[in-house]
Amino acid sequence: MWRPSVVAIITARGGSKGLPRKNVLPVAGRPLIAWTIEAARHSRRLDQILVSTDDDEIASVARHWGADVPFIRPAELAQDDTTHIAVVEHVIDRLTRSGKAPDYVMVLQPTSPLRTSEDIDAAIALVDQQRCEAVVSVAPAHPHPWLTKRIVEDGTIGPFMGISTSDRRQDLPTPYVLNGAIYLITPDALRRYGTFSPDGAVAYLMPPERSLDIDSAYELRFADMLLRKDPDAAV
């Protein structure tokens, strides 16, 4: 049976404009990044859990919770305009030079603390089944984009997408959005397409309750509330 090697890459920059130091901020008694590391550690399919960071504190926290931090990310790859793809390609290059290039890399962002080990393994199972180059996690979009509005120059409300619909919400086609929790791709495909979600990527559907992507203090407090109530939900 084909079993591809998969390395998890957890990307965690020290600087954050919207929510300073967010990757190590406390959430239900743990640093935010620890929830992602714990989910990865409970996976049955990951061969390595590697954290890419430019920050010594994040590196120390990551090692404490069981992740590998074999190097500190160069400062030029930790700028506000540094692309996520450049960071992941840097890790792939390091792994390749050491003779440990995996078949797939799985990018796990610390800002998705409700993603579980079952989600991780289920996404990899899609690769087993479909032999695809990439899998991305998605969630149902809310609100439905057809129902969004815009305020026009005279202050009145008009359709945002140029579509006016009176259809019942339950009769509309289901839209999906990338939820940022899982990006699984071959190193070759990432280099060829320059995106984590190339055409032909297979969707891994996650429910809204596990699709929270933290980008604000409000979302951090919401995650804290949910995980204090059910700390096993994210493992």
VOPAGU-2260 file (C-alpha; in pm, 1 decimal, decimal comma):
REM VOPAGU-2260
SITE   aa  ch    i         X         Y         Z
SITE  MET   A    0       0,0       0,0       0,0
SITE  TRP   A    1     131,2     342,4     -99,0
SITE  ARG   A    2     212,5     554,3     206,4
SITE  PRO   A    3     352,4     896,7     118,7
SITE  SER   A    4     584,8    1071,1     360,3
SITE  VAL   A    5     435,4    1391,0     501,7
SITE  VAL   A    6     611,3    1665,6     695,4
SITE  ALA   A    7     400,1    1917,2     883,1
SITE  ILE   A    8     530,1    2272,8     860,8
SITE  ILE   A    9     392,7    2507,2    1125,5
SITE  THR   A   10     467,4    2865,4    1026,0
SITE  ALA   A   11     494,2    3111,1    1314,7
SITE  ARG   A   12     645,1    3455,8    1264,9
SITE  GLY   A   13     732,6    3660,5    1572,4
SITE  GLY   A   14     593,3    3985,8    1438,5
SITE  SER   A   15     219,5    4033,6    1399,6
SITE  LYS   A   16      57,6    4367,3    1329,0
SITE  GLY   A   17    -305,6    4277,8    1394,5
SITE  LEU   A   18    -254,5    4077,2    1715,1
SITE  PRO   A   19      98,9    4121,0    1854,6
SITE  ARG   A   20     273,5    3800,0    1968,8
SITE  LYS   A   21     -39,5    3604,5    1878,5
SITE  ASN   A   22     137,7    3271,4    1828,0
SITE  VAL   A   23     234,8    3251,0    2195,6
SITE  LEU   A   24     -63,7    3426,4    2350,3
SITE  PRO   A   25    -247,3    3209,6    2607,5
SITE  VAL   A   26    -554,9    3021,1    2491,2
SITE  ALA   A   27    -725,0    2798,4    2749,2
SITE  GLY   A   28    -404,0    2762,5    2948,1
SITE  ARG   A   29    -168,4    2696,2    2656,4
SITE  PRO   A   30      19,0    2911,9    2406,0
SITE  LEU   A   31    -183,4    2937,7    2086,0
SITE  ILE   A   32      76,8    2746,9    1883,6
SITE  ALA   A   33      61,1    2454,2    2128,7
SITE  TRP   A   34    -288,6    2357,8    2010,9
SITE  THR   A   35    -164,5    2302,9    1656,0
SITE  ILE   A   36     143,5    2114,3    1773,3
SITE  GLU   A   37     -69,1    1887,9    1993,3
SITE  ALA   A   38    -308,4    1807,3    1708,7
SITE  ALA   A   39     -10,7    1724,8    1484,7
SITE  ARG   A   40     150,0    1507,8    1752,7
SITE  HIS   A   41    -169,0    1300,8    1781,3
SITE  SER   A   42    -173,1    1240,3    1405,8
SITE  ARG   A   43     -94,3     886,3    1292,2
SITE  ARG   A   44      25,4     995,6     949,2
SITE  LEU   A   45     278,7    1274,9     996,2
SITE  ASP   A   46     647,7    1183,8     974,5
SITE  GLN   A   47     779,5    1507,5    1124,9
SITE  ILE   A   48     641,8    1822,8    1286,4
SITE  LEU   A   49     860,8    2119,7    1205,5
SITE  VAL   A   50     815,4    2480,7    1312,8
SITE  SER   A   51     950,7    2763,5    1099,4
SITE  THR   A   52     998,8    3079,0    1304,3
SITE  ASP   A   53    1227,9    3379,0    1327,5
SITE  ASP   A   54    1158,7    3418,0    1698,8
SITE  ASP   A   55    1357,4    3259,3    1983,8
SITE  GLU   A   56    1063,3    3258,4    2224,7
SITE  ILE   A   57     835,7    3084,7    1974,1
SITE  ALA   A   58    1113,2    2834,2    1901,4
SITE  SER   A   59    1148,7    2757,2    2272,5
SITE  VAL   A   60     773,1    2717,2    2320,2
SITE  ALA   A   61     748,5    2494,5    2012,4
SITE  ARG   A   62    1025,1    2265,2    2134,0
SITE  HIS   A   63     864,2    2247,5    2478,5
SITE  TRP   A   64     540,4    2122,0    2322,2
SITE  GLY   A   65     716,1    1860,1    2110,4
SITE  ALA   A   66     785,3    2014,8    1769,6
SITE  ASP   A   67    1119,1    2020,8    1587,3
SITE  VAL   A   68    1282,1    2359,3    1532,5
SITE  PRO   A   69    1604,6    2267,5    1351,6
SITE  PHE   A   70    1682,7    2623,4    1245,0
SITE  ILE   A   71    1572,8    2982,5    1296,3
SITE  ARG   A   72    1412,8    3142,6     991,9
SITE  PRO   A   73    1631,1    3413,6     830,6
SITE  ALA   A   74    1520,5    3771,2     898,4
SITE  GLU   A   75    1464,4    3836,2     527,6
SITE  LEU   A   76    1191,5    3570,7     535,7
SITE  ALA   A   77    1015,9    3725,4     833,4
SITE  GLN   A   78     911,1    4061,3     689,7
SITE  ASP   A   79     558,0    4198,5     657,3
SITE  ASP   A   80     568,9    4140,5     281,9
SITE  THR   A   81     722,6    3792,1     295,5
SITE  THR   A   82     495,4    3541,8     126,6
SITE  HIS   A   83     380,7    3225,7     297,4
SITE  ILE   A   84     498,4    3029,9      -5,5
SITE  ALA   A   85     853,2    3165,3      25,9
SITE  VAL   A   86     865,3    3053,8     389,8
SITE  VAL   A   87     750,2    2700,3     306,1
SITE  GLU   A   88     984,7    2673,2       8,1
SITE  HIS   A   89    1271,5    2769,3     239,3
SITE  VAL   A   90    1185,5    2475,7     465,4
SITE  ILE   A   91    1154,9    2240,4     167,6
SITE  ASP   A   92    1497,0    2352,2      39,9
SITE  ARG   A   93    1651,1    2282,9     382,0
SITE  LEU   A   94    1492,1    1937,0     394,8
SITE  THR   A   95    1602,8    1860,3      39,3
SITE  ARG   A   96    1962,8    1959,4     107,0
SITE  SER   A   97    1967,2    1728,7     409,5
SITE  GLY   A   98    1834,5    1439,0     202,8
SITE  LYS   A   99    1498,7    1434,9     383,8
SITE  ALA   A  100    1265,0    1575,9     122,0
SITE  PRO   A  101     911,5    1443,6     185,7
SITE  ASP   A  102     651,6    1340,8     -70,0
SITE  TYR   A  103     414,0    1604,5      71,1
SITE  VAL   A  104     427,2    1900,3     304,4
SITE  MET   A  105     129,0    1995,4     517,4
SITE  VAL   A  106     114,3    2359,2     618,8
SITE  LEU   A  107     -57,1    2405,9     955,0
SITE  GLN   A  108    -110,9    2761,8    1071,7
SITE  PRO   A  109    -119,2    2819,2    1450,4
SITE  THR   A  110    -417,2    3049,5    1400,4
SITE  SER   A  111    -642,2    2744,4    1344,8
SITE  PRO   A  112    -640,1    2590,8    1694,0
SITE  LEU   A  113    -964,0    2392,9    1653,0
SITE  ARG   A  114    -833,2    2172,1    1372,2
SITE  THR   A  115    -791,2    1814,1    1503,4
SITE  SER   A  116    -558,1    1521,4    1444,3
SITE  GLU   A  117    -850,9    1349,3    1274,0
SITE  ASP   A  118    -871,1    1638,2    1027,2
SITE  ILE   A  119    -500,2    1603,1     956,4
SITE  ASP   A  120    -523,0    1228,4     896,7
SITE  ALA   A  121    -841,6    1257,6     690,2
SITE  ALA   A  122    -677,2    1511,0     458,5
SITE  ILE   A  123    -383,6    1275,0     405,8
SITE  ALA   A  124    -627,9     989,3     341,3
SITE  LEU   A  125    -760,4    1186,6      44,3
SITE  VAL   A  126    -411,9    1170,5    -106,2
SITE  ASP   A  127    -412,9     792,2     -52,9
SITE  GLN   A  128    -746,7     763,2    -230,7
SITE  GLN   A  129    -702,1    1009,2    -516,1
SITE  ARG   A  130    -324,8    1035,2    -568,0
SITE  CYS   A  131    -374,4    1409,8    -604,3
SITE  GLU   A  132    -105,2    1677,3    -589,7
SITE  ALA   A  133    -284,1    1894,2    -334,0
SITE  VAL   A  134    -557,0    1893,6     -70,2
SITE  VAL   A  135    -695,6    2208,7      90,3
SITE  SER   A  136    -939,9    2242,3     377,8
SITE  VAL   A  137   -1261,8    2431,9     317,9
SITE  ALA   A  138   -1569,9    2526,4     518,0
SITE  PRO   A  139   -1918,0    2645,2     420,6
SITE  ALA   A  140   -1913,4    3019,8     350,2
SITE  HIS   A  141   -2122,4    3234,8     581,6
SITE  PRO   A  142   -2299,2    3454,5     501,3
SITE  HIS   A  143   -2380,5    3333,0     152,1
SITE  PRO   A  144   -2197,8    3560,7     -95,9
SITE  TRP   A  145   -2516,8    3606,2    -300,6
SITE  LEU   A  146   -2678,2    3763,7       5,5
SITE  THR   A  147   -2402,7    4020,1      68,7
SITE  LYS   A  148   -2476,7    4387,6       2,4
SITE  ARG   A  149   -2291,4    4710,1     -60,9
SITE  ILE   A  150   -2373,3    5069,6      22,0
SITE  VAL   A  151   -2381,2    5281,4    -293,6
SITE  GLU   A  152   -2296,7    5652,1    -323,5
SITE  ASP   A  153   -2641,1    5780,1    -224,5
SITE  GLY   A  154   -2638,2    5566,6      92,3
SITE  THR   A  155   -2881,6    5305,2     -32,4
SITE  ILE   A  156   -2817,2    4931,7     -31,2
SITE  GLY   A  157   -2746,7    4736,4    -348,8
SITE  PRO   A  158   -2626,2    4384,1    -431,1
SITE  PHE   A  159   -2253,2    4341,9    -374,3
SITE  MET   A  160   -2200,8    4092,0    -655,1
SITE  GLY   A  161   -2435,4    4250,9    -906,1
SITE  ILE   A  162   -2688,2    3978,4    -835,5
SITE  SER   A  163   -3026,7    4046,8    -685,9
SITE  THR   A  164   -3194,5    3733,1    -556,4
SITE  SER   A  165   -3509,9    3661,5    -365,5
SITE  ASP   A  166   -3435,2    3289,7    -340,3
SITE  ARG   A  167   -3469,4    3125,7      -3,7
SITE  ARG   A  168   -3131,2    3072,0     160,1
SITE  GLN   A  169   -3181,5    2695,0     169,3
SITE  ASP   A  170   -3241,4    2690,4    -207,2
SITE  LEU   A  171   -2912,3    2860,5    -294,7
SITE  PRO   A  172   -2608,6    2652,4    -400,6
SITE  THR   A  173   -2368,6    2588,2    -111,2
SITE  PRO   A  174   -2057,6    2807,7    -131,6
SITE  TYR   A  175   -1726,0    2716,5      30,9
SITE  VAL   A  176   -1419,5    2912,2     138,7
SITE  LEU   A  177   -1064,7    2809,9     222,4
SITE  ASN   A  178   -1052,1    2805,4     601,7
SITE  GLY   A  179    -672,2    2817,6     634,3
SITE  ALA   A  180    -648,3    2509,6     857,1
SITE  ILE   A  181    -479,2    2260,5     621,4
SITE  TYR   A  182    -275,8    2293,2     303,4
SITE  LEU   A  183    -130,6    1962,8     179,7
SITE  ILE   A  184      79,8    1966,5    -138,0
SITE  THR   A  185     377,8    1805,0    -306,8
SITE  PRO   A  186     693,7    2018,2    -309,3
SITE  ASP   A  187     705,0    1991,0    -688,7
SITE  ALA   A  188     348,3    2116,7    -729,6
SITE  LEU   A  189     412,8    2408,5    -495,3
SITE  ARG   A  190     710,0    2516,3    -704,8
SITE  ARG   A  191     528,8    2467,6   -1037,0
SITE  TYR   A  192     206,2    2644,2    -949,1
SITE  GLY   A  193     325,5    2893,3    -687,3
SITE  THR   A  194      13,2    2840,4    -477,3
SITE  PHE   A  195    -111,0    2608,3    -202,8
SITE  SER   A  196    -443,2    2570,8    -383,3
SITE  PRO   A  197    -372,7    2491,5    -750,0
SITE  ASP   A  198    -638,7    2394,0    -999,7
SITE  GLY   A  199    -732,4    2032,8    -934,0
SITE  ALA   A  200    -671,4    2051,6    -559,0
SITE  VAL   A  201    -906,6    1822,6    -368,5
SITE  ALA   A  202   -1128,4    1980,1    -102,8
SITE  TYR   A  203   -1131,5    1850,3     252,4
SITE  LEU   A  204   -1453,7    1973,3     409,0
SITE  MET   A  205   -1443,4    2090,9     770,5
SITE  PRO   A  206   -1739,3    2210,6     977,3
SITE  PRO   A  207   -1764,7    2575,0    1086,8
SITE  GLU   A  208   -1702,5    2485,3    1452,0
SITE  ARG   A  209   -1348,4    2368,2    1366,3
SITE  SER   A  210   -1275,0    2636,4    1106,9
SITE  LEU   A  211   -1200,8    2937,5    1326,5
SITE  ASP   A  212    -903,2    3135,8    1190,6
SITE  ILE   A  213    -776,0    3375,1    1456,6
SITE  ASP   A  214    -687,4    3722,9    1335,4
SITE  SER   A  215    -825,0    3945,8    1612,2
SITE  ALA   A  216    -851,6    3973,7    1989,3
SITE  TYR   A  217   -1220,4    3885,9    1966,7
SITE  GLU   A  218   -1146,4    3560,0    1782,4
SITE  LEU   A  219    -872,8    3478,1    2034,2
SITE  ARG   A  220   -1119,7    3522,2    2321,4
SITE  PHE   A  221   -1375,1    3309,4    2136,8
SITE  ALA   A  222   -1121,6    3028,3    2090,1
SITE  ASP   A  223   -1026,9    3055,5    2458,4
SITE  MET   A  224   -1391,5    3017,9    2559,2
SITE  LEU   A  225   -1448,7    2716,3    2333,7
SITE  LEU   A  226   -1133,1    2533,5    2436,2
SITE  ARG   A  227   -1180,6    2597,3    2806,0
SITE  LYS   A  228   -1522,4    2437,4    2772,6
SITE  ASP   A  229   -1393,1    2137,2    2575,0
SITE  PRO   A  230   -1009,5    2112,8    2570,7
SITE  ASP   A  231   -1019,7    1773,1    2396,3
SITE  ALA   A  232   -1206,5    1918,7    2098,7
SITE  ALA   A  233    -883,7    2026,3    1928,5
SITE  VAL   A  234    -688,9    1702,9    1968,1
